[in-house]
């Protein structure tokens, strides 16, 4: 096994063990945390224009209040003297609403040689119209539907896959590298045919992401599988400690674990982005000039 990966797995396992022990030993009767609001107040720090950047495009599982999203725990894994880590995820957004409300601003920051991690889908199952219109059409095809919004305006709603392909195309148009991620898993367990409990591994988007990754030749980090594997190692009772308020949003400890799993998936995929990781024994190799990766 690669030495860097061994070190990362050991460090992640050690951190998780201490975190779970600390949670388990919390005093009885402690008031649980409130459910995280679907609002992000964090301010974006200025980026060093002389460095490449890795942008995070996602929802509350990536960025939500006080370090409850994995994106807020990712930066320390990178050598920030060599790369910016720009968390641009926004809580409550779907592929559709992030594109309508925030993608233009994020895209304006992206330059040649940058990387864009795209993980959206938790909010795509909502209504496509009505009081909270953020849902998308199912599938990865070219189907669309015009809807009338509450204010009387019209909007053409596309499939989940259409929006993902648009993120990819827009990123590539900036000579940057798009990278897809399967979704964080939810703390939902069912009895399997083997008589053991198994955690939900897919909300229905993974296969579509695999299809898009294959046809568009885009790297896909299968975070769902890695996280599900880790949760099944510790079991539902211990895993519940990482989901203190609902089945979707983790504690800060769970967010740290997920950030480590993103890094592990980057290493497993042998992506050029791994050259910027700040891990013991990690050689520093600059990418080829001209934004080629």
N, C-alpha and C positions, 0 to 999 in steps of 0.2 A: 504494500500500500504506500502511496505517496506520502513522504514525511510531513508535508504541509497539511494534508488531510488528516493524518493521525493526530497532529497537534491540535487542529481545529476541533475534531470530534472529542478529544479528551477535555479541552477547555470548555466546550459547550456542555458536556455531560457533567463536569464538575460544577459549573455555574448553576445548572438546573437542579442538581442535587442539593446544593446549599440553599437555593431559593425556595424549593419545596419544603425543606426542613424548617426554614424560617417561617413560612406561612403556616405550616402544621402546628408550630409551637406558639402561634399568636394567642393572646389571652382570650378566654371564653367570654362571650357576651359583647365582643367588639362589634360596633355598628358597621354593617357592610357598606361598601362604596356605592354611591348612587349610579344608576345606569349612565354611561357616558353620553353626553349630549352630542347630537349630530352637527356640531359646529366646531370649527378650528380657529383658534385665536392666535396661533403661533405666527410670528412675523418671519418673513424670508430674509435670511442674512444675505448681504451682498456677495456675489461670486467674484473670485479672482479671474479676470478675463484672460490672463496668461496661461491658465490651466484648463485642461479638459474637464468636463463635468459629467456626473451620472445623475440623471433626473429620475425621480420617482413619481409616477402617475398612478393614483389609486384613490381609495376611499378611506373610511374611518379605521379599517383594519390596518392601514398603513400610517395614518396620522389622525390622532384623536385625543385632544386635550393633553393631560399631563403624562406624556410619554407612553400612552396606551396603544400606540400603533408601532409595528415593527420598523417602519421607516425612520422613526425618531431614535432608534437604537443601532442604526446601520453605520453611521459615520465613523465610529471608533474602529471599525474593521479595516478602514482604508487609510492610506498614507495621504493625509489632507494637505501635505506640502506639495503633492503631485497631482491631486485631483479634487475638485469640488464635489460634495454630496448635497444635492439640492432636492429636498423633499417637497414636492408640489402636489401631493395628494390632498384631497378635500373630503371631509366626512359627508356621508349621505349622497355622494354622487354615483351615477351610473355611467356607462360608456357614453350614453346620449347626453346627460346633463353636464358631465365634465367637458365634453366637446363644445356644448353650447355656451357654457359659462366661464370656462377657465383655459381651455386648450390653446386659444389664440395667444393668451399672455405667456403661457409656458413655452409655446412654440417659438415665440419671438426671442426667448432667451437661448434657445438651442443653437449651437454653432457646429461647423464641421469638426469631426473627431469626437463628439460627445456620445454618450450612451443614454438610452431612455428605457427604463424598466416599466412595463405596463401591466398592471394587475387591477382589473375592474370586472365586476359581475355581481357582487353581493346585492346591489340595488337594482339590477336590471329586470328582476321579476315583478316589479311593481306595476301599477296601472299606467297605461300609455296616455291617458287623458284624465280628466277630473281634477280634484283639488290638489293632488300631488303627482303630476305627470312626469315620471322619470323612467318608466319601463321601456323596454325595447321589444321588437318582435323576436320570436324564438328562431334559432337556427343561424346559419352562416351564409344564407343565400342573398339574392338581390331584391327580395320582396320589400315592399314599402306600403305605408298606409298614411293617408292624410287625416289628421285629427284636429278638432276644434278645442282650443284651450279655454280656461275659465274667463279670460279677458276678451274672448271672441276672436283671437288671432288663430291662424292656421299653422300647423307644423307637419312636415313629412317625417314620419318615424320609420327608421330602417331596422334591419335585423342586428342582433348582437355582433355577428361576424362582420357586417358591413362597417360598423363603427371601428372595430378592431383593425380592419384592413386600412381604414382611413388614417388611424394613428400611425400605422406602419408606413404608409405612403408619404404622409407629411413629414415624418421623421427622416426618411431616406432622402426626401427632397432637400433637406438641410444638410445632407452628407453626414448624418449621424447614424448610429447603430440602434435599431429597435430590438428589444428583448422582451418576450412575453413570459408571464408567470401564471401558473394555475393558482386558484384562489386559496386563501387560508381556509382551513376546515372549521366546521362548527362542532361544538361539543354535544353532538347527538349520537347516541349509541343504540344499536339494535343487536339482538341475538343472531349469531351466524349459524350456518349449518354444522359447524364444528362444535356447537354448544357454548361458544365463548362470545363475549360482547365485542363488537367491532364498531369503531367510530365512523361516522359518515365521511366518505372520501371525496365526494363530488356533488356539487349542487346542480349539475347538468350542463356545465360549460367546458369541462376538460376535453371532451372529444372534439368539440368545435375548435378549441384552441390548438389541438394537435393537428387537425386538418389544415388550419390556416398556417401554422408554423411550417408544415410540410410543403404546401403549395407556394407560399411566399418565401420559403427558405430563410426563416427567421428562427433564432435560437429560442427554445422553450425551456424554462426552468420549472420542473414539476414539483413545486413547493407543497402542493396538496399531499402528494404521496409521502414526502419526507416528514411533514408534520404529523400525518396520520400514523406513520410508523412509530414516531417518538411517543405519541399519546398512547398507542396500544402497548408500548413497552411498559409504561407506568400504570396503565389501567384507568378505568373511569373514575374511581374515587379520588385518586391522586390528580388526575387530569382536571377534575372539577376545581381544584385549588387555583388553576391558571385561568379559570373563567368565573370570576367571583360575582358577576352581575347579570350575565345572560349567556346564551350559547354561542354568540358571535364574537364578542369583544373580550380580549384577554386582559389580564393584569399587566403591569409593567414587566414582571418576570416572564410572563408568556410572550410579551412582545420582544424581549431580549432573546428568548429561545428562537422565535421565528426569524429574527434578524440573523442569528447564527445559521439557521437552516438556509436562508437565502444565500449566504456566503458559501455554505457547503455546496449548494447547487451550482453556484458560479464555478467553483473549483472542479466539481464533477463534470461540468460541461466543457472545461478547458477553454473558456472564453478569454479573449484578450483583456477584458475587464479585470481578470484575476491578477494581471501584472501590477495593478495598483493597490492590491490588498496589503495591509500592514500586519503580516503574520510572521512569527519566528521562522527564520530560515528562508523567507520569501525573497527570491532574487528580484531586483528592480530592473525591468526591461522596458524601455520606452517603446511605444508603438511606432510603426512606420510613419514617415512624414506624409503630410497631405491628407490626414484623416483616414488612411486606409487601415483596416483592422482585420 
